Structure formats: C-alpha cells, structure tokens
Amino acid sequence: MSVIFSIKEGWIISHLKYLNNIYTNVKNNNTQYKLSFNEILFEINSQYLRHNQTTQSDQHEGCSIQSKIRKRKRSKLLPDEDLKEINDITQKFSKIISTAKAEGLFSANILSDNNEGARLESQKFYQDTFYDEEKNFYGCNDTDVAIISELKKKEYVFPEKCRFHCYDVRDIANKLELSNQYDFILLDPPWWNKSIRRKKTKYSQASYKMMYNDELAKIPIGKLLCSNGLVAIWCTNAPSHLHSIFNNIFPSWGITYRAKWYWVKITQAGDTICNFNFAPGKQPYELLVLGSVLNGNEIDIPEGKLLISVPSAVHSHKPPLTEIMREYLPSEPKCLEIFARYLLPGWASWGLEVLKFQHLSLYTVVEETKETQANIDVNKSID
C-alpha cells in the first residue's frame, strides 16, 4: 500500500513504502529474499537551495510563500484563471498537510541539511547506471512472485506478472497489438525543455532524449486503449505543453479531457520542496492530466485532486498511481506505461529506460531464507 493519508482534497503517498511492499517476497532460484529500496534517495529533509541562497524562508502552514509586496506585484500580471489555480492548490495543500500533521504523520525533528545525502546518492546513481545499454529487447515475469534474474549480464529485480519492452516509442505500432486492450495508459513524456538541454551539456548522466509535441501526438493511443479506457499524462508547468495536450495531443489520440491533478512534492517534514510561486516561477508541483475515450462511458473523475509525496532525488522518478486510480478502473485492469522508468506488478511497461530503477544495486537484502520449492526457471520468465 502506498496511500498513507487520504481526505476529499487528495492523498499523501509514500513512494518508498510502495517500492518496499512490492519486494517483500522475492525469489532467486530456491532462495527467498525481502528487499529494501535505497531510502537515502528519499531523504529530502529541506527545501532545495542553491549554494548562494540562505536557508531562511517564510513558512505558512507548511508551505512557503512570497512577501506580500512581491505577491501583489506579480498578481497584477497574472490572468485571473492562473491566480485561482495557484490559490486553490495552496489552500488544498494546507488543509491536507495540517490535517495530517494533527494526526502525527510528520516529524518536526528533521535535520535541515539541504538534502546533501540524497544529492550525493543521486549523483552516484547516475554514474553507476549511465552506460550504453543494449536496446531492442523485451521480457516478462509471468510468475506470482517477484524474481531476481540476470539480463544482459546485469542483475535486476522483476515484480510479479510484469511485461516490458525496451524499444523507442516510435516502434510501438510494430511491437504491441493495436487491439484496444488497455484500460489505463500512463505516459511520462520527455518534454522538450531548455533546462534539461542545458543539463545535458553540464551533466550528461542526468539527461534524456527529449521529444517534440508533434511526435507525441503520433503515438497510437486510440488503438491501444479500450472503449472505456483512461489516459493520464505527466506534464510540466510549461503552458505550451499543456496547450498542446488540449489542442493537439488529446485530439490526435481521440481523447477528451476529464481532469487535472497536481503532484505536490514535499520534504520529510511536510513542507514543499520549494516556494509556491506565481507564474512563470518554479513550482513545487507537476501536473497529471487525465482523459478518456471520446464517447466512452462517463467516469466521475474529480477535478483538482492533490497527490502529495516525498520525491526521489533522481530526476523524473514519478510516484506510483496504482492505488489512487483503482476506484476509476475495472477490478483487474490491463495497464500500460509508456516512457516507463521502472516496472509495476501486473503492468506492461514501454521505454528505453524501462529497467532504470530495477538495478539490484538499488536494493538491500533485508531477509534471506532457504526454501524447498523447485527453482523458478527465470529463462522462461524473462525472454
């Protein structure tokens, strides 16, 4: 279970807890393991500050705000719709966090160290996993337990009932059956972004291949999604990308807009990882845009829900949506993630970084027991 708190306005989830729950029963031949994900990557103890910034910040009910003078000046430059959205997010966030703190969910005794441990661990992760991996392969784990197996001379952990395809998204029509079989499709596109382009020059391990919006519109989502299916797409706060979803990408896919949710990133103490700013400033949240098939059955998806979690220090390591989407999907949904960076139990995953977070080096063996059961033939499970 990943949801650790829930009210009408949204959820607080633990990405780390979810990962650890997936791998409580892991088998390698006749040995059973319990694995624990590298928790240092989630040790986000304070707001991210540059070296030339002080640690002084004005806090108000768990979220940082700008001075009233600066707020008034910027407010005059913003459309009413943008102001309303930001105010709505901050009010919902304050309600969720204050209620959760009242129930003792967060600790006030968190060392403020500008996330030094998480920063160093994420750099090590980039360095350890940045190499020219072989592409164009696929595999699966058809068993009912997670397994450890070697693939391409490296050890990985594979959750139960998962399938994966390590191909470019442009090959999806040639590799997957376009038979409208998926109930839910999740996408985390590598949106074209100037800061990522600069980062590619400065620190190549943290970069990835970006795609133009017109290329995203060509993905055959309409032929992959069932008639009552849902789509969710992670989006940055760039207005151009959101405009493209509404006016180009969704129409090309045959999808109608249903709702916009917000992933608010917090520290271990329950504060936002940066100030709530007024556009175009950096925000402590990202967008999740949801849609459904045109003329499909109406599903009641509320607008403006908040998904709150401590983020991983690794870029674009998105939190799991399995639990929070459950009430909007069939009891045993067929789910597909495109541009996936890690595997999920029961899901199909597609992307050139599909095994990025499956490296066994990211996990610690917590328990180990011998079993008398016959060995799992991983060669049949991982094709």
Buried (B, 14 or more C-beta within 10 A) or exposed (E): EBBBBBEEBBBBBBBBBBBBEBBBEBBBBEBBBBBBBBBBBBBBBBBBBEEEEEEEBEEEBBBBBBEEEEEEEBBEEBEEEBBEBBEBBBEBBBBBBEBBBEEEEBEEEBEEEBBEBBBEBBBBBBEEBEEEBEEEBBBBBEBEBBBBBEBEEBBBBBBBBBBBBBBEBEEBEEEBEEEEBBBBBBBBBBBBBEEBEEBBEEEEBBBBEBBEBEEBBBBBBBBBBBEBBBBBBBBBBBEEBBEBBEEBBBBBBBBBBBBBBBBBBBBBBBBBBBBBBBBEEEBBBBBBBBBBBEEBEEBEBEEBBBBBBBBBBBBBBBBBBBBBBEEBBEEEBBBBBBBBBBBBBBBBBBBBBBBBBBBBEBBEBEEEEEEEEEEBEBEEBBE
